[in-house]
Amino acid sequence: MQFQKKHCVAMLLAGGQGSRLMVLTENTAKPAVPFGGKYRIIDFPLSNCVNSKIDTVGILTQYQPLELNEYIGNGQPWGLNSSHGGVQVLPPYAKSKNSEWYKGTANAIYQNIGFIDRYSPDNVLILSGDHIYKMDYAKMLRFHENNDSDCTIAVRDVPLAEASRFGIMNTRDDGSIYEFEEKPKHPKSTNASMGIYVFKWSVLKKFLEDDEADSKSENDFGKNIIPNMLTDKQKLYAFNFEGYWKDVGTISSLWEANMDLLGKHPAFNIYGTVGHKIYARNTAMPSSFIARSAEIHESFIAEGCEVSGLVDHSILSTGCIIGKGTEIKDSVIMPNVVVENGAQIHCAIIAEGCRIKAGARIGAEPNGERKIAVIGKDKEISEGAVIEAGAIV
Amino acid sequence: MDTMGIIFSNIYDNNMGELTTDRTSASIPFGSRYRQIDFILSNMANSRIQNIGIITKYNYQSLMDHLGNCQEWDLRMGDGVRFLPPYATGHTGAYRGKLEALQTALPVLDRSESDYVVLADTTVLCTIDFNLVLESHIASGCDVTVVAKAGKADGARKCPLAVKLADDGRIADLAVDYCAPADYLVGMSMFIIRRDLLMRTIRELVPHGKYHFEREFLLPQYNEGKLKINVYSFHNVALFNESVLEYYNNSMALLNEDVRHSLFRSEIPIYTKVRDAVPTLFGQKGQAPNCLIADGCHLFGFAENSVIFREVEIDEDAEVRESIIMQGSRIGAGAKLRCVILDKNVVIKPGTQLLGSPDHPLVINKGAII
């Protein structure tokens, strides 16, 4: 088969276990974790690709890939079901020699050099599967090409006090990077890497091959490839991104990002017209029914819900049934959860398919420090049970 | 047993007033997110009927747009699902009845290898398994099976087809366009017939000036003893949208849990076009007691006893009661609506008051600004 040459191929790193999300990623890859009522985390980078006119995306999976594979399917919900490119799920595979799991982010790309080479792309865009944001990658690509850059790294400005938690890019006035510091004790600047890279494919390929030959390398973009490129005096640039961006790798950041959708002027504006929408695989559910006994304030309600209780400042995902006399506050209720009559949920994340039986109480209204209770997928909380604030079940 | 489907997309257009000004009855929005055709098309898809002809007359642009390539129904437009525009006769493309309309389906019927054909309209909304109807049809040994519903006839409503069953289940009376008394079953405009018999019927009757399926085929041939008819009595919820008032009342009926749960069952879903809308946002003071509400809405005001479609905005202090608000309509701050049907993309300016009555809901045309 003859492959069309592509200007840019995107590679989405979706293989991490996401252990900091605890029970939420026990049986689910992090990118497949539900978000915002009807989405999954991976919908954001995928939709960004499509909206940026990138039509060839490789998704690197290895941890609990079943649900993610099923969700991606043929890529049709994102318009990535084209015969010239489209979306490909790329798990590690057995080769005639050196078969192995993905050892690191760079190794995952290294093992798929063959996939990328089919499209002879000028550039490769490396993305993470655990960020919530809307970004026009085409802008970043133009910046990358205008600077004749070998590697362009998206950065955002973080408060100086927080800079020591991030990988910091120290740049010259023209945006070129002279130094990269991973979690510096005394940060020199506030340009935090977002883990989004554009590489000239010819350059990246060489560095991946050299990195693979180095037995001491951790085969990681941040730890190995970027420092090696700097040492080797390649042209690296920082691309400033100013919109909303959140790494949802922890329970509290996942909760916060969900809450950022709420309100008349939300912190994260998810709305968009065609070409700026976030796409998701849709379920064929009817509209939601709001009963006479329901009271809803400042919340997101997705399709297929039946609501008879109080829902305040919360996200209700597709297919949830909320009984009478219930109280749901400051919580994220993932798809197909049943909350029986009289149950109370405060400051919690309830994963898909849970059943919270009558009168159960989960979490508590924050008293000083906010502690988020988490109930893992398909759990049943028995009648009248009490789950403390911050508990992980 | 292989079965194909034929859907008549606009048989009752004339009764639906402004709702069919620029659409077929098949594409009338219903149930907060669907078009009427979604129900019959999903029923066919869920019954594994994949070869479907959709007979159209005019105004089917919005229908084509809605169905797209039919992937939401797991069907394939062009290979399986086909639009069948009017058969060009030289002077007029319009047809007067189902029999005549079926002429346009002759080539498709001829090419098909199916043994049976399901014929259906888009105006009777239900969730039905055609495999069960087919089993009943085959077991009966009859020529035609009529799907009918008890409890709908009231002596006042004119039924396109009414049938009375004797105690032994045999037909005691069959009538067309009849204000049938309550002990009659009302035809749901769904039929099963052998493909070869249907083709023979079209080829025989239409050239002799006959065009009405029920009046000029079923009734006379049954009366003459030439046609054996089986009645499949349907026991779940069936909503007949044959007038604007019925449409309004049936929409309100969706607020009843039993009706909803009979129509919408997760194992046999009703599919519709995907819109990729964001979940509905309720504001601090947004309330919607006893409402069916789709995704993509912004609710800052108050709605009660209403059916609200996708991407509707209801601003602060607006009050919507006993109304149907179709996709993309915006209701300005402080506006008050009762017993109103807002077609798509209507803009109600702040403070406006519109009042219909439950027996005569006020219909506002698509795109109007009031």
Interface residues (C-beta under 8 A of the other chain):
Chain A: G36 G37 K38 Q76 P77 L262 G263 K264 I270 Y271 K277 I278 Y279 A280 N282 A284 M285 P286 S287 S288 F289 I290 A291 R292 S293 A294 E295 I296 H297 E298 S299 F300 I301 A302 E303 V311 I315 L316 S317 G319
Chain B: G31 S32 R33 Q71 E72 L255 E257 R260 L263 F264 S266 P269 I270 Y271 T272 V274 D276 V278 P279 T280 L281 F282 G283 Q284 K285 G286 Q287 A288 P289 N290 C291 L292 I293 A294 D295 F300 I308
